[in-house]
Amino acid sequence: MTEPEKTSYLFIINDSPYGSERPYNALRLALNLVKRPEALVRVYLIGDGVNCAIAGQKTPEGYYNVERMLKPVARRGEVAT
């Protein structure tokens, strides 16, 4: 039996992690997609978006820690800067 064809998803994050909700929403969607075996998830961080990958971030009150959201995506998918 052949494997099902994978569907590729590319997320380009170019906003700072805590300046808007765009990086959070992109990572939230990527986290859900990366759990599917038929999905190939790629995240490309550019510009201010590279700050999402800084280790040991101090998260502002009321925000999710995007560094912690990015780690599972990097383990199961692909992340590039």
C-alpha positions as CSV (number, residue, x, y, z in Angstrom):
1,M,0.0,0.0,0.0
2,T,1.4,3.4,-0.9
3,E,1.7,6.4,1.5
4,P,-0.8,9.2,1.0
5,E,0.6,12.3,-0.7
6,K,1.7,15.0,1.7
7,T,0.2,18.5,1.6
8,S,2.8,21.2,2.1
9,Y,2.1,24.3,4.2
10,L,4.5,27.3,4.3
11,F,4.2,30.0,7.0
12,I,6.2,33.2,6.6
13,I,6.4,35.1,9.8
14,N,7.9,38.6,9.6
15,D,6.3,40.3,12.6
16,S,7.8,40.5,16.0
17,P,6.5,37.9,18.4
18,Y,4.7,40.3,20.7
19,G,3.9,43.3,18.5
20,S,0.8,41.7,17.0
21,E,-1.1,38.5,17.1
22,R,0.0,37.4,13.6
23,P,3.0,35.2,14.8
24,Y,0.8,33.7,17.5
25,N,-2.0,32.8,15.0
26,A,0.5,31.4,12.4
27,L,2.1,29.2,15.0
28,R,-1.2,28.1,16.5
29,L,-2.3,26.9,13.0
30,A,1.1,25.4,12.3
31,L,1.0,23.5,15.6
32,N,-2.4,21.9,14.7
33,L,-1.2,21.0,11.1
34,V,2.1,19.5,12.2
35,K,0.1,16.9,14.2
36,R,-1.3,15.5,11.0
37,P,0.8,12.8,9.3
38,E,-0.2,13.9,5.8
39,A,1.0,17.5,6.4
40,L,4.5,18.9,5.7
41,V,4.8,22.2,7.7
42,R,7.5,24.7,7.0
43,V,7.9,28.0,9.0
44,Y,10.2,30.7,7.6
45,L,11.2,33.5,10.0
46,I,12.3,36.7,8.4
47,G,12.8,40.3,9.6
48,D,11.4,40.8,13.1
49,G,10.0,37.3,13.0
50,V,13.4,35.8,13.8
51,N,12.8,37.1,17.4
52,C,10.2,34.3,17.8
53,A,13.1,31.8,18.0
54,I,15.1,33.6,20.7
55,A,15.7,31.2,23.6
56,G,14.8,32.3,27.1
57,Q,12.3,35.0,26.1
58,K,10.5,37.0,28.8
59,T,6.9,36.9,27.8
60,P,4.9,40.1,28.3
61,E,1.9,39.6,30.5
62,G,-1.2,38.5,28.6
63,Y,0.8,36.9,25.7
64,Y,1.7,33.3,24.9
65,N,5.4,32.4,24.8
66,V,6.0,31.9,21.0
67,E,9.3,30.3,21.7
68,R,7.5,27.4,23.4
69,M,5.0,27.2,20.5
70,L,7.8,27.1,17.9
71,K,9.7,24.2,19.5
72,P,7.1,21.4,18.6
73,V,6.8,22.8,15.1
74,A,10.6,22.6,14.7
75,R,10.7,19.0,16.0
76,R,7.9,17.8,13.6
77,G,8.3,20.2,10.7
78,E,10.9,22.6,9.4
79,V,11.9,26.0,10.7
80,A,14.3,28.3,8.9
81,T,15.6,31.8,9.4
